[in-house]
Amino acid sequence: MIATSLKRRDSIPSGVTASSRRAWPHAALVATMVMTLLALFARLMAFPVRHDEQMYVPVGALLMQGDLYRDFGFNNLPNFPLLLGLIVHLTATDHYLLAGRFIIFAGWLLFLTAIMIFVRRAAGTWAAAILATLLVATNPVLIGPAGMLATNNFLPLAFAMAGTTLLIAGLDRPNPQPWALAGAGLCIAVAAGFKANYVYMIPLFAITALFVPLRKGLRRCITHSIGPLAIGGLIGSLSVLYYLLRDIDGFFVHVIQYHRGPHVAYWAANPSLDGPKIMTLSGKIVLAIKVWLGGGFALVICAVTLLVWSNFRQAKNSKRPHRPLWPIALITAIIVGGMAMSFVPTPAFPQYYILPIPFLIVLAALLYGSLPVRRRSALSPLMLMMAIGTIAWGLPRLAVKLPDLAKPDKWAGIVVHRAGQRLAQYSHTEGADGPVATLSPLYPLEGGLAVYPELAAGPLVYRVGDLIPSRDLRHYRIISPHLVGSLMSAQPPVAILVGQEGRLDEPFIRYARHHRYRLVDPALVNDRYGKGALYIRSHY
């Protein structure tokens, strides 16, 4: 007997137990998650600056110096510039783009945390939660411009996911949790305040919060569910209500009419400018298929299809569902609504199609958790293979950016700030004063210089200035390519920065040459849009 015992003991390597063998896969998942977060941060910081950031970041940085809509011509809902402006004010930073990118990374942390909590509750294991988080963090579309730029594209998705997690956590219990419902209302209202496409989720939340706990009685439903949701939603909507009630007509002209009229007209007249633009429904469908089926995500859709079929078979063989079905119905409605809303904006860009991606992943977790343990065990290897295959598609794109973590001089926020500081040095050398005329206002602002309020939104409003209907002009303090010369003549700029916006820069170049501005740096800025040349007014 002693010999048998020794033989068994010798067969197990020193220091290895059954529990430690089971811990290895979890440790590998956690290590992969940590590496992914570091790579995500590095990619976000080093991602090149884009056109849209020339509106969102400057307007946020200048928030305390003028009105968001009347002075700067901002054309979206107010939450992103308000958030950036608050951070800039509280920290007194002059690294505006860097602050914006840090805000986006904080949004990623909120987003991934919400998904991890959601999937842990739905699927019952931390391994599934980490795998789902990796699926999202390595998705090629989400780690493209949609999730890397300091704009309003990614943050509403993060708050929408956080709100959904809180809503289901607050209702999926014997008694609704008011604090969770209030948080859900706050989050979804904040999401809609970033981007109007998320407004459709508000009635879905309200219907769910009303009918799921109704069996507990109407009074309890009002005090513990729909009431807290409404209070949280009202608090989250205060920023939008403030601007809406101050000037209802002006708010709709900037936020709605801009996108329905001048914006569409500009791209209809310039369909191939800065790359082909998708203006038709058929083109949008093709783009949607590329986004939703590309980057290995087709495997996730296959997994969802298999889980739906498994749940259907289980329902036929069981009198009672293993878990409540309303969370599945809610997530399905969010996905269908998100798909429909993706086709509304014109022209179409990939970032408009991101909403269904993470919600399909959490739907898979709900469907998996709705199956009996025996059926889940049978499907687990296949689900794991599909998840790993999808993660392997996007993980290398992140991993190659890890070295940038140790090279902050290559981070976009540092590069832009450095260029802004050089611009300021050129201006101060001449001893002249005045604003800088440019469609890239982020650079002079990073250098501590002034810009024209009419040009604070960069090229996105300036380029449609001549297309705005006359009845709407009273709501704008705006300038157009035909009028920018008179603006500079009335208040001569200290410097003119051009070269990033193609033919939109031509009036600035003509003014610089006609008024004998000196070209002091032909490549002050050098990025994906070309070289930015700096002209300086001589002091006389």
C-alpha positions in Angstrom: 0.0 0.0 0.0 2.9 2.3 0.8 4.5 1.5 -2.5 1.3 2.3 -4.4 1.0 5.6 -2.5 4.6 6.5 -3.4 4.0 5.6 -7.1 1.0 7.9 -7.3 2.9 10.7 -5.6 5.9 10.3 -8.0 3.5 10.4 -11.0 2.6 14.0 -10.2 5.4 16.6 -10.9 6.6 18.5 -7.9 4.5 21.6 -7.2 1.7 20.7 -9.7 -1.8 20.0 -8.5 -5.1 19.6 -10.3 -6.1 23.0 -9.2 -2.9 24.6 -10.5 -3.3 22.8 -13.8 -6.8 24.3 -14.1 -5.4 27.8 -13.2 -2.9 27.9 -16.2 -5.5 28.6 -18.9 -7.0 31.4 -16.7 -3.5 32.8 -16.1 -2.9 32.8 -19.8 -6.1 34.6 -20.5 -5.4 37.3 -17.8 -1.9 37.8 -19.2 -3.3 38.1 -22.7 -5.8 40.6 -21.5 -3.1 42.7 -19.8 -1.0 42.7 -22.9 -4.0 43.6 -25.0 -4.8 46.6 -22.8 -1.3 47.9 -23.0 -1.2 47.4 -26.7 -4.6 49.2 -27.0 -3.3 52.1 -25.0 -0.2 52.3 -27.2 -2.2 52.1 -30.4 -4.6 54.8 -29.2 -1.8 57.2 -28.2 0.2 56.7 -31.5 -2.8 56.8 -33.8 -2.4 59.7 -36.3 -4.6 62.7 -35.9 -7.6 62.9 -38.3 -9.8 65.6 -39.8 -12.7 65.0 -37.3 -10.4 65.8 -34.3 -9.7 69.2 -35.8 -13.3 70.0 -34.8 -14.1 68.0 -31.7 -10.9 68.8 -29.8 -10.5 72.6 -30.6 -14.2 73.2 -29.8 -13.8 71.4 -26.5 -10.6 73.3 -25.7 -12.3 76.6 -26.4 -15.6 75.8 -24.6 -15.1 78.4 -21.9 -14.5 81.1 -24.5 -17.7 81.0 -26.6 -21.0 79.3 -27.3 -20.7 75.8 -28.6 -23.2 76.4 -31.5 -23.6 80.1 -32.1 -19.8 81.0 -31.9 -18.1 77.8 -33.1 -20.7 76.2 -35.4 -20.4 72.8 -33.7 -22.7 70.3 -35.6 -23.3 67.5 -33.1 -24.7 66.8 -29.7 -22.7 68.5 -26.9 -21.4 65.8 -24.6 -17.9 65.3 -26.1 -16.8 68.9 -26.1 -18.4 69.4 -22.7 -16.5 66.5 -21.3 -13.2 67.5 -22.9 -13.8 71.2 -21.8 -14.4 70.0 -18.2 -11.2 67.9 -18.2 -9.2 70.8 -19.7 -10.6 73.2 -17.1 -10.0 71.0 -14.1 -6.5 69.9 -15.1 -5.4 73.2 -16.7 -3.6 71.2 -19.4 -2.5 72.6 -22.7 -2.1 69.1 -24.3 -5.6 69.1 -25.7 -5.3 66.1 -28.1 -3.5 64.1 -25.5 -6.3 64.8 -23.0 -8.9 63.8 -25.6 -7.1 60.5 -26.3 -6.9 59.8 -22.5 -10.7 60.3 -22.4 -11.2 57.7 -25.1 -9.0 55.2 -23.3 -11.1 55.8 -20.1 -14.1 55.1 -22.3 -12.4 51.8 -23.4 -11.9 50.8 -19.8 -15.6 51.5 -19.0 -16.6 49.6 -22.1 -14.5 46.5 -21.4 -15.4 46.5 -17.7 -19.1 46.6 -18.6 -18.8 43.7 -21.1 -16.7 41.7 -18.6 -19.4 42.1 -15.9 -22.2 41.4 -18.3 -20.7 38.2 -19.7 -19.6 37.0 -16.2 -23.2 37.2 -15.1 -24.6 35.8 -18.3 -22.2 32.9 -19.0 -21.2 32.2 -15.4 -17.4 32.0 -15.8 -14.6 34.5 -15.8 -12.9 32.7 -18.7 -15.9 33.5 -20.9 -15.9 37.1 -19.6 -12.2 37.6 -20.5 -12.7 35.9 -23.9 -15.6 38.2 -24.7 -13.5 41.3 -23.7 -10.7 40.2 -25.9 -13.1 39.7 -28.8 -14.1 43.3 -28.5 -10.7 44.8 -27.8 -9.2 43.1 -30.9 -12.0 43.8 -33.3 -10.4 45.5 -36.4 -13.2 48.0 -36.8 -13.3 49.0 -33.2 -9.5 49.5 -33.0 -9.6 51.5 -36.2 -10.5 55.2 -36.4 -13.9 54.4 -34.8 -12.3 53.6 -31.4 -9.0 55.5 -31.6 -10.0 59.1 -32.3 -11.0 61.8 -29.9 -14.4 62.3 -31.3 -18.0 61.2 -30.4 -17.9 57.8 -32.2 -16.7 55.5 -29.4 -17.8 57.0 -26.1 -21.5 56.6 -26.7 -21.0 52.9 -27.3 -19.2 52.6 -24.0 -22.0 54.3 -22.1 -24.6 52.3 -23.9 -23.0 49.1 -22.9 -22.6 50.2 -19.3 -26.2 51.3 -19.2 -27.4 47.9 -20.6 -25.3 46.0 -18.1 -26.8 48.1 -15.2 -30.3 47.7 -16.6 -30.2 43.9 -16.8 -28.3 43.6 -13.4 -31.0 45.8 -11.8 -33.9 43.9 -13.1 -32.7 40.3 -13.2 -33.4 39.7 -9.5 -36.4 39.2 -7.3 -36.6 42.9 -6.5 -35.5 45.7 -8.8 -32.4 47.7 -7.7 -33.2 51.4 -7.9 -29.5 52.4 -7.9 -28.8 50.2 -10.9 -31.8 51.5 -12.8 -30.9 55.1 -12.1 -27.4 54.3 -13.4 -28.8 52.7 -16.5 -30.9 55.8 -17.2 -28.0 58.1 -16.7 -25.7 56.1 -18.9 -28.1 55.8 -21.9 -29.0 59.5 -21.7 -25.3 60.4 -21.7 -24.7 58.0 -24.7 -27.5 59.8 -26.6 -26.0 63.1 -25.7 -22.8 62.1 -27.4 -24.5 60.8 -30.6 -28.1 61.0 -31.7 -28.0 57.5 -33.2 -28.3 56.1 -29.7 -31.6 57.8 -28.9 -33.6 54.7 -30.1 -32.3 52.8 -27.1 -34.1 55.1 -24.6 -37.6 53.7 -25.3 -36.2 50.2 -25.3 -34.8 50.8 -21.8 -38.1 52.4 -20.7 -40.3 49.5 -22.0 -38.0 47.0 -20.3 -38.0 48.8 -17.0 -41.8 49.2 -17.1 -42.9 45.7 -18.0 -40.3 43.3 -16.6 -41.0 44.2 -12.9 -44.8 44.9 -13.5 -45.7 41.6 -11.8 -44.5 43.1 -8.5 -47.2 45.7 -8.8 -47.4 49.1 -10.5 -46.5 51.1 -7.4 -43.4 49.1 -6.8 -42.5 49.3 -10.5 -42.7 53.1 -10.4 -40.7 53.5 -7.2 -38.0 50.9 -7.8 -37.8 50.6 -11.6 -39.2 53.1 -14.1 -39.0 56.0 -11.6 -35.2 55.7 -10.9 -34.6 55.0 -14.6 -36.4 58.3 -15.5 -34.5 60.3 -12.8 -31.2 59.0 -14.0 -32.2 59.7 -17.6 -33.2 63.2 -16.8 -29.9 63.9 -15.0 -28.0 62.5 -18.0 -30.0 64.7 -20.4 -29.3 68.0 -18.7 -26.5 69.0 -21.0 -28.7 68.5 -24.1 -31.7 70.1 -22.5 -29.6 73.1 -21.6 -28.6 73.8 -25.2 -32.0 72.8 -26.6 -34.1 75.1 -24.4 -31.8 78.0 -24.9 -32.3 78.1 -28.6 -34.6 75.4 -30.0 -34.4 76.5 -33.6 -30.6 77.0 -33.6 -30.1 73.6 -31.9 -32.0 71.8 -34.6 -30.3 73.8 -37.4 -26.8 72.8 -36.2 -27.5 69.2 -35.1 -30.2 68.0 -37.5 -30.4 70.3 -40.5 -26.7 70.5 -41.1 -26.5 66.7 -41.6 -29.6 66.5 -43.7 -28.8 69.5 -46.0 -25.4 71.1 -46.4 -23.4 68.0 -45.3 -25.1 65.8 -47.8 -24.9 68.4 -50.6 -21.2 68.9 -50.1 -20.4 65.2 -50.5 -22.9 64.8 -53.4 -20.9 67.5 -55.2 -17.5 66.0 -54.1 -18.1 62.2 -54.0 -14.5 61.3 -54.6 -12.8 63.9 -52.5 -10.5 62.3 -49.9 -11.4 58.9 -51.2 -14.8 57.6 -52.6 -17.8 58.3 -50.5 -20.8 56.0 -50.1 -24.0 57.8 -50.8 -26.5 55.1 -51.9 -28.4 52.4 -49.9 -26.7 49.7 -52.0 -23.3 51.0 -51.2 -24.2 51.2 -47.5 -25.3 47.6 -47.5 -22.0 46.5 -49.0 -20.1 48.5 -46.4 -22.3 47.0 -43.6 -21.5 43.5 -44.8 -17.8 44.3 -44.9 -17.9 45.6 -41.3 -20.1 43.0 -39.8 -18.6 40.0 -41.5 -15.0 41.1 -41.9 -12.0 40.8 -39.6 -13.0 37.3 -38.5 -16.3 38.5 -36.9 -18.2 36.1 -39.2 -17.1 33.4 -36.7 -19.0 35.3 -33.9 -22.1 35.4 -36.1 -21.7 31.6 -36.7 -21.5 31.1 -32.9 -24.6 33.1 -32.3 -26.5 31.2 -35.0 -25.4 27.9 -33.4 -26.4 29.1 -30.0 -29.8 30.2 -31.3 -30.4 26.8 -32.8 -29.3 25.1 -29.6 -31.7 27.2 -27.5 -34.5 26.5 -29.9 -33.9 22.8 -29.6 -33.7 23.1 -25.8 -37.0 25.0 -25.7 -38.8 22.2 -27.7 -37.6 19.6 -25.2 -38.2 21.7 -22.0 -41.5 23.0 -20.6 -39.8 25.9 -18.8 -36.9 28.1 -20.0 -33.6 27.7 -18.1 -33.4 31.5 -17.6 -35.7 34.5 -18.3 -36.0 35.4 -22.0 -36.4 39.2 -21.7 -32.7 40.0 -21.6 -32.3 38.1 -24.9 -35.2 40.0 -26.4 -33.8 43.4 -25.2 -30.3 42.7 -26.6 -31.8 41.5 -29.9 -33.9 44.7 -30.1 -30.8 46.8 -29.5 -28.9 44.9 -32.3 -31.8 45.2 -34.8 -32.3 48.9 -33.9 -28.6 49.6 -34.1 -28.4 47.9 -37.5 -31.2 50.1 -38.8 -29.8 53.3 -37.4 -26.4 52.5 -39.0 -28.0 53.2 -42.4 -29.4 56.6 -41.6 -26.3 58.9 -42.0 -25.1 59.9 -45.4 -22.4 59.5 -46.6 -21.6 56.2 -44.8 -18.4 55.5 -42.9 -17.3 52.3 -41.1 -17.7 53.9 -37.6 -21.5 54.2 -38.2 -21.8 50.4 -38.1 -20.0 49.5 -34.9 -23.0 49.3 -32.5 -24.1 45.8 -33.3 -20.6 44.3 -32.9 -20.3 44.2 -29.1 -24.0 43.5 -28.5 -23.7 40.4 -30.7 -21.0 39.2 -28.4 -23.0 39.7 -25.3 -26.0 38.1 -27.0 -23.8 35.0 -27.5 -23.1 35.1 -23.8 -26.8 35.3 -22.9 -27.7 32.4 -25.3 -24.8 30.3 -23.9 -25.9 31.0 -20.3 -29.5 30.1 -21.1 -28.5 26.5 -22.0 -28.3 23.7 -19.3 -24.8 22.9 -18.0 -24.6 19.6 -19.9 -25.3 21.3 -23.3 -22.9 24.2 -22.5 -20.1 21.7 -21.8 -20.7 20.1 -25.1 -20.5 23.4 -27.0 -17.6 24.9 -25.0 -14.8 23.6 -27.1 -16.4 24.8 -30.4 -17.2 28.2 -28.8 -13.6 28.5 -27.6 -12.2 27.7 -31.0 -14.4 30.3 -32.7 -13.4 32.9 -30.1 -9.7 32.2 -30.4 -9.9 32.3 -34.2 -11.6 35.7 -34.1 -9.1 37.1 -31.5 -6.2 35.9 -33.5 -7.4 37.9 -36.4 -7.1 41.3 -34.7 -4.5 40.7 -31.9 -1.4 41.1 -34.2 -2.6 44.5 -35.3 -2.5 45.6 -31.6 0.6 43.7 -30.7 2.8 45.5 -33.3 2.0 48.8 -31.5 3.4 47.6 -28.1 6.8 49.2 -28.7 5.1 52.6 -29.0 4.3 52.3 -25.4 7.9 53.3 -24.6 8.1 56.0 -27.2 5.8 58.9 -26.1 7.6 61.2 -28.5 5.6 59.3 -31.2 2.2 59.7 -29.5 -0.1 61.8 -31.6 -0.8 64.2 -28.7 2.9 64.9 -28.2 3.6 65.2 -31.9 0.8 67.8 -32.4 1.8 69.7 -29.3 5.4 69.9 -30.4 4.3 71.3 -33.8 2.1 73.8 -32.0 5.0 74.9 -29.9 7.2 75.4 -33.0 4.4 77.4 -34.5 4.2 79.6 -31.4 8.0 80.2 -31.5 7.9 81.4 -35.1 5.1 83.8 -34.2 6.8 85.2 -31.1 10.0 85.7 -33.0 8.3 88.2 -35.3 6.8 90.0 -32.4 3.4 90.2 -34.2 0.1 89.4 -32.6 -3.3 88.2 -33.8 -5.0 84.9 -34.4 -3.7 82.1 -36.6 -5.7 81.5 -39.8 -5.9 77.7 -40.5 -8.3 74.9 -41.0 -6.2 72.8 -38.6 -6.9 74.8 -35.4 -5.6 72.1 -33.1 -2.0 73.1 -33.9 -2.1 76.8 -32.9 -4.2 76.0 -29.9 -1.6 73.5 -28.7 0.9 76.3 -29.0 -1.1 78.6 -26.9 -2.1 80.9 -29.8 -5.6 82.2 -30.7 -7.7 81.1 -33.6 -10.7 82.7 -35.3 -13.9 81.5 -33.7 -15.4 81.1 -37.2 -12.7 78.6 -38.0 -12.6 76.8 -34.6 -14.5 73.8 -36.0 -11.8 73.2 -38.6 -12.8 72.2 -42.2 -16.1 70.4 -41.3 -18.3 73.5 -41.1 -16.2 75.9 -43.2 -16.4 73.7 -46.3 -20.2 73.8 -46.3 -20.5 77.6 -45.5 -21.7 78.4 -49.0 -24.3 75.6 -49.0 -26.1 76.6 -45.8 -29.7 77.9 -46.6 -30.1 81.7 -46.1 -32.9 81.1 -43.6 -30.4 79.2 -41.3 -27.5 81.6 -41.5 -28.7 83.7 -38.6 -27.9 80.8 -36.3 -24.3 80.7 -37.4 -21.2 82.7 -36.8 -19.6 81.1 -39.9 -17.2 81.8 -42.7 -17.0 80.2 -46.1 -14.3 79.8 -48.8 -15.7 82.9 -50.5 -15.7 85.1 -47.4 -12.6 84.0 -45.5 -10.5 86.7 -47.3 -12.6 89.5 -45.8 -12.4 87.9 -42.4 -8.6 88.0 -42.5 -8.6 91.5 -44.0 -10.7 92.8 -41.1 -8.4 91.1 -38.5 -5.0 90.1 -40.1 -3.7 86.8 -38.8 -0.3 86.5 -37.2 0.3 83.3 -39.2 -1.3 81.2 -41.8 -1.0 77.4 -41.7 -2.0 75.5 -44.9 -1.5 72.3 -46.7 -3.7 69.9 -44.8 -7.0 70.5 -46.6 -6.2 70.6 -50.3 -8.2 73.1 -52.3 -10.0 74.4 -49.2 -6.7 76.0 -48.3 -6.5 78.0 -51.6 -8.1 81.2 -50.2 -5.6 81.2 -47.3 -2.6 80.7 -49.7 -3.8 83.5 -52.0 -4.2 85.9 -49.0 -0.7 84.9 -47.7 1.0 85.6 -51.0 -1.0 88.8 -51.8 -0.1 90.3 -48.4 3.5 89.2 -48.5 3.5 86.7 -45.7 6.8 84.8 -45.4 7.0 81.1 -45.8 9.1 80.1 -42.8 8.5 76.4 -42.6 7.2 74.4 -45.6 6.7 71.3 -43.5 5.8 72.4 -40.0 3.2 69.6 -40.0 3.8 66.3 -41.9 1.1 63.6 -41.6 -1.2 61.5 -43.6 -2.8 64.6 -45.1 0.4 66.0 -46.4 2.8 68.8 -45.4 1.5 71.8 -43.5 3.3 75.0 -44.6 3.5 78.0 -42.2 3.4 81.6 -43.4 4.2 84.4 -40.9 3.3 88.0 -41.0 6.4 90.2 -40.8 6.4 92.8 -38.0 6.2 96.3 -39.4 
